[in-house]
Amino acid sequence: VDFVESGGGSVQAGGSLRLTCEASTSIFGKNHMGWYRPGVGDSRELVATATDTGVTNYADSVKGRSTIFRDNAKRSVYLQTNNLQPEDTDLYYCTLSGPNPTYALYRYWGQGVQGTVSS
């Protein structure tokens, strides 16, 4: 699965960005789709995800400022973040994960989209 990620850019503190990620193929079965950012070392940490049925999960750092939502017909997930702060500056990776028909877990990553917030 490949992704087309868009919506990154440069904004001033207090501004907003909407990240968009579109998957290249249809997505079947239970799954999570959303966004991560670099963590410690080679890890990546959660920003926000949404399941195929709309259940959402947010990092504490973005709760109250971000809304994640999906359009399953468009194979897409969107992350709207308001009141951006310089500490939100990062490379944001789209991800898709879930169990395949044999219940093995899969995860795909996008190339990342840069969001930069200036003070």
C-alpha beads as a LAMMPS data file, in Angstrom:
LAMMPS data file: protein, C-alpha beads

119 atoms
118 bonds

1 atom types
1 bond types

-500.0 500.0 xlo xhi
-500.0 500.0 ylo yhi
-500.0 500.0 zlo zhi

Masses

1 110.0

Atoms # bond

1 1 1 0.000 0.000 0.000
2 1 1 1.316 3.428 -0.927
3 1 1 0.088 6.779 0.311
4 1 1 -0.253 10.271 -1.047
5 1 1 0.352 12.634 1.858
6 1 1 -0.344 16.335 1.592
7 1 1 -1.216 19.398 3.603
8 1 1 2.074 20.101 5.282
9 1 1 3.672 23.493 5.166
10 1 1 4.804 26.450 7.217
11 1 1 2.523 28.431 9.478
12 1 1 2.887 30.845 12.332
13 1 1 2.068 29.914 15.901
14 1 1 -1.662 29.871 16.408
15 1 1 -2.311 28.791 12.853
16 1 1 -3.798 25.578 11.505
17 1 1 -2.894 22.757 9.169
18 1 1 -4.889 19.904 7.710
19 1 1 -2.915 16.837 6.766
20 1 1 -4.397 14.446 4.205
21 1 1 -3.382 10.889 3.469
22 1 1 -4.890 8.823 0.674
23 1 1 -4.158 5.124 0.355
24 1 1 -3.424 3.697 -3.076
25 1 1 -5.712 0.678 -2.693
26 1 1 -8.988 -0.180 -1.068
27 1 1 -8.756 -1.087 2.587
28 1 1 -10.698 -4.051 3.907
29 1 1 -11.306 -5.342 7.384
30 1 1 -10.613 -3.776 10.745
31 1 1 -7.820 -1.246 10.627
32 1 1 -6.316 1.905 12.092
33 1 1 -5.256 4.793 9.916
34 1 1 -3.615 7.932 11.156
35 1 1 -0.474 9.876 11.890
36 1 1 2.733 9.406 13.818
37 1 1 5.784 11.574 14.342
38 1 1 9.413 10.685 15.152
39 1 1 10.039 9.601 18.721
40 1 1 13.138 8.587 20.621
41 1 1 15.771 6.947 18.465
42 1 1 14.204 5.144 15.532
43 1 1 10.768 4.974 17.124
44 1 1 7.662 6.822 16.083
45 1 1 5.067 8.128 18.455
46 1 1 1.351 8.432 18.071
47 1 1 -0.218 11.691 17.043
48 1 1 -3.724 10.469 16.244
49 1 1 -5.436 7.466 14.680
50 1 1 -8.944 6.497 13.685
51 1 1 -10.349 3.033 13.146
52 1 1 -12.430 2.033 10.155
53 1 1 -15.504 2.503 12.359
54 1 1 -14.457 5.980 13.518
55 1 1 -13.019 5.292 16.948
56 1 1 -10.279 7.839 17.536
57 1 1 -7.151 8.025 19.663
58 1 1 -5.039 11.131 20.303
59 1 1 -1.718 11.903 21.899
60 1 1 -2.088 14.104 24.955
61 1 1 -0.080 16.804 23.205
62 1 1 -2.760 17.324 20.554
63 1 1 -5.955 16.586 22.470
64 1 1 -8.331 19.499 22.198
65 1 1 -6.448 20.937 19.237
66 1 1 -6.679 18.147 16.687
67 1 1 -9.494 16.289 14.989
68 1 1 -8.913 13.162 12.956
69 1 1 -11.522 11.785 10.606
70 1 1 -11.742 9.364 7.736
71 1 1 -13.489 9.047 4.447
72 1 1 -13.427 5.318 3.799
73 1 1 -14.900 5.702 0.333
74 1 1 -11.906 7.877 -0.581
75 1 1 -9.457 5.623 1.300
76 1 1 -8.368 8.747 3.161
77 1 1 -7.659 10.081 6.603
78 1 1 -7.463 13.727 7.590
79 1 1 -5.881 15.450 10.591
80 1 1 -6.972 18.989 11.354
81 1 1 -4.833 20.706 13.994
82 1 1 -5.509 24.204 15.275
83 1 1 -3.529 26.519 17.511
84 1 1 -0.254 25.062 16.272
85 1 1 2.849 25.722 18.330
86 1 1 6.566 25.563 17.476
87 1 1 6.852 22.251 19.320
88 1 1 4.461 20.765 16.763
89 1 1 7.150 21.196 14.107
90 1 1 7.988 17.765 12.796
91 1 1 7.762 15.235 9.998
92 1 1 4.352 13.524 10.153
93 1 1 3.984 9.992 8.850
94 1 1 0.757 8.478 7.630
95 1 1 0.238 4.905 8.724
96 1 1 -2.192 2.073 8.126
97 1 1 -2.278 -0.999 10.336
98 1 1 -4.486 -3.934 11.134
99 1 1 -4.861 -7.716 11.015
100 1 1 -4.752 -9.448 7.627
101 1 1 -7.118 -12.376 6.843
102 1 1 -4.760 -14.764 8.648
103 1 1 -4.683 -12.403 11.668
104 1 1 -1.075 -11.436 11.180
105 1 1 -0.563 -7.743 11.876
106 1 1 0.518 -5.441 9.095
107 1 1 1.641 -1.812 9.114
108 1 1 2.415 0.475 6.218
109 1 1 4.093 3.894 6.408
110 1 1 4.025 6.919 4.181
111 1 1 7.074 8.992 3.303
112 1 1 6.121 11.755 5.683
113 1 1 4.979 15.330 5.300
114 1 1 6.700 18.247 7.004
115 1 1 4.862 20.702 9.205
116 1 1 6.770 23.740 10.456
117 1 1 5.456 26.247 12.992
118 1 1 7.279 29.516 13.574
119 1 1 6.932 31.647 16.662

Bonds

1 1 1 2
2 1 2 3
3 1 3 4
4 1 4 5
5 1 5 6
6 1 6 7
7 1 7 8
8 1 8 9
9 1 9 10
10 1 10 11
11 1 11 12
12 1 12 13
13 1 13 14
14 1 14 15
15 1 15 16
16 1 16 17
17 1 17 18
18 1 18 19
19 1 19 20
20 1 20 21
21 1 21 22
22 1 22 23
23 1 23 24
24 1 24 25
25 1 25 26
26 1 26 27
27 1 27 28
28 1 28 29
29 1 29 30
30 1 30 31
31 1 31 32
32 1 32 33
33 1 33 34
34 1 34 35
35 1 35 36
36 1 36 37
37 1 37 38
38 1 38 39
39 1 39 40
40 1 40 41
41 1 41 42
42 1 42 43
43 1 43 44
44 1 44 45
45 1 45 46
46 1 46 47
47 1 47 48
48 1 48 49
49 1 49 50
50 1 50 51
51 1 51 52
52 1 52 53
53 1 53 54
54 1 54 55
55 1 55 56
56 1 56 57
57 1 57 58
58 1 58 59
59 1 59 60
60 1 60 61
61 1 61 62
62 1 62 63
63 1 63 64
64 1 64 65
65 1 65 66
66 1 66 67
67 1 67 68
68 1 68 69
69 1 69 70
70 1 70 71
71 1 71 72
72 1 72 73
73 1 73 74
74 1 74 75
75 1 75 76
76 1 76 77
77 1 77 78
78 1 78 79
79 1 79 80
80 1 80 81
81 1 81 82
82 1 82 83
83 1 83 84
84 1 84 85
85 1 85 86
86 1 86 87
87 1 87 88
88 1 88 89
89 1 89 90
90 1 90 91
91 1 91 92
92 1 92 93
93 1 93 94
94 1 94 95
95 1 95 96
96 1 96 97
97 1 97 98
98 1 98 99
99 1 99 100
100 1 100 101
101 1 101 102
102 1 102 103
103 1 103 104
104 1 104 105
105 1 105 106
106 1 106 107
107 1 107 108
108 1 108 109
109 1 109 110
110 1 110 111
111 1 111 112
112 1 112 113
113 1 113 114
114 1 114 115
115 1 115 116
116 1 116 117
117 1 117 118
118 1 118 119
